[in-house]
Amino acid sequence: MRAVVVYESMFGSTRTVAEQVAAGLRTAVDQVDVLRVCDADVATVMAADLLVVGGPTHAHGMSRRRTRQAAANEPTRYNGKGVLEPGAEGIGLREWFRGLPPLSGPAACFDTRADAPAMVTGRASRGIARCLRRAGVALVDQPRSFVVDKAGALKAGETYRAQMWGKALASSSTRSPAR
Ligand SMILES: Cc1cc2nc3c(=O)[nH]c(=O)nc-3n(C[C@H](O)[C@H](O)[C@H](O)COP(=O)(O)O)c2cc1C
């Protein structure tokens, strides 16, 4: 079985969650690839038996070119470290989904966002889930959020939670059908 985790990240928190989800998946899945959205080619995605997609919440939803540009222009305004991830100024998930052919098979998604009720913060994972359904995949779990503090760093316990979620996804995806 092969799982592919595709992520978008400006400052690294969503990448860290993606890596931890992958670590959890590896407890039961032979091959797990973690790809930046700009490197996630169609062939690799189509070969996945399980696809996991995650991105940061920007302006209450999935990032847009202008929100990524705003973050790139003033990194310290949005993140304590103020250091952009490699590829951060490339495409985002929204554009990536537009270039995908119809897909099939199981998928799951997540976002990172501020630590407040989703009604206030919005959540990118709602949009990601919609894009995945439109692409033709079946979501095997509800969209998940992992929260960051005011400086944009993942809050305590979120990396562990991400790993446990990856583990749960792996066991539900590899479980034999009930007889
Ligand atoms: C331009 C911009 C807009 C943002 N808007 C929101 C928002 O509406 N809601 C929210 O919860 N977080 C918002 N954030 C915080 C991001 O969700 C947070 O920085 C992100 O989860 C960190 O992920 P990354 O380190 O992978 O980029 C925004 C961040 C940026 C840069």
PDBQT file of the ligand as one rigid body, heavy atoms in Angstrom, charges set to zero:
ROOT
HETATM    1  C1  LIG A 201      -2.114  35.862   5.091  1.00  0.00    +0.000 C 
HETATM    2  C2  LIG A 201      -2.544  35.017   6.261  1.00  0.00    +0.000 A 
HETATM    3  C3  LIG A 201      -3.881  34.969   6.630  1.00  0.00    +0.000 A 
HETATM    4  C4  LIG A 201      -4.279  34.178   7.721  1.00  0.00    +0.000 A 
HETATM    5  N1  LIG A 201      -5.605  34.097   8.039  1.00  0.00    +0.000 NA
HETATM    6  C5  LIG A 201      -6.001  33.242   9.011  1.00  0.00    +0.000 A 
HETATM    7  C6  LIG A 201      -7.385  33.032   9.273  1.00  0.00    +0.000 A 
HETATM    8  O1  LIG A 201      -8.283  33.602   8.649  1.00  0.00    +0.000 OA
HETATM    9  N2  LIG A 201      -7.714  32.141  10.251  1.00  0.00    +0.000 N 
HETATM   10  C7  LIG A 201      -6.771  31.465  10.978  1.00  0.00    +0.000 A 
HETATM   11  O2  LIG A 201      -7.142  30.682  11.846  1.00  0.00    +0.000 OA
HETATM   12  N3  LIG A 201      -5.444  31.648  10.754  1.00  0.00    +0.000 NA
HETATM   13  C8  LIG A 201      -5.052  32.511   9.791  1.00  0.00    +0.000 A 
HETATM   14  N4  LIG A 201      -3.714  32.668   9.524  1.00  0.00    +0.000 N 
HETATM   15  C9  LIG A 201      -2.746  31.943  10.357  1.00  0.00    +0.000 C 
HETATM   16  C10 LIG A 201      -2.346  30.666   9.612  1.00  0.00    +0.000 C 
HETATM   17  O3  LIG A 201      -3.410  29.743   9.612  1.00  0.00    +0.000 OA
HETATM   18  C11 LIG A 201      -1.119  30.077  10.237  1.00  0.00    +0.000 C 
HETATM   19  O4  LIG A 201      -0.091  31.010  10.036  1.00  0.00    +0.000 OA
HETATM   20  C12 LIG A 201      -0.786  28.770   9.521  1.00  0.00    +0.000 C 
HETATM   21  O5  LIG A 201      -1.611  27.780  10.001  1.00  0.00    +0.000 OA
HETATM   22  C13 LIG A 201       0.628  28.387   9.682  1.00  0.00    +0.000 C 
HETATM   23  O6  LIG A 201       0.896  27.379   8.741  1.00  0.00    +0.000 OA
HETATM   24  P1  LIG A 201       2.296  27.346   7.983  1.00  0.00    +0.000 P 
HETATM   25  O7  LIG A 201       3.348  27.569   9.044  1.00  0.00    +0.000 OA
HETATM   26  O8  LIG A 201       2.347  25.989   7.412  1.00  0.00    +0.000 OA
HETATM   27  O9  LIG A 201       2.275  28.422   6.952  1.00  0.00    +0.000 OA
HETATM   28  C14 LIG A 201      -3.306  33.467   8.456  1.00  0.00    +0.000 A 
HETATM   29  C15 LIG A 201      -1.962  33.519   8.077  1.00  0.00    +0.000 A 
HETATM   30  C16 LIG A 201      -1.585  34.278   7.000  1.00  0.00    +0.000 A 
HETATM   31  C17 LIG A 201      -0.134  34.291   6.605  1.00  0.00    +0.000 C 
ENDROOT
TORSDOF 0
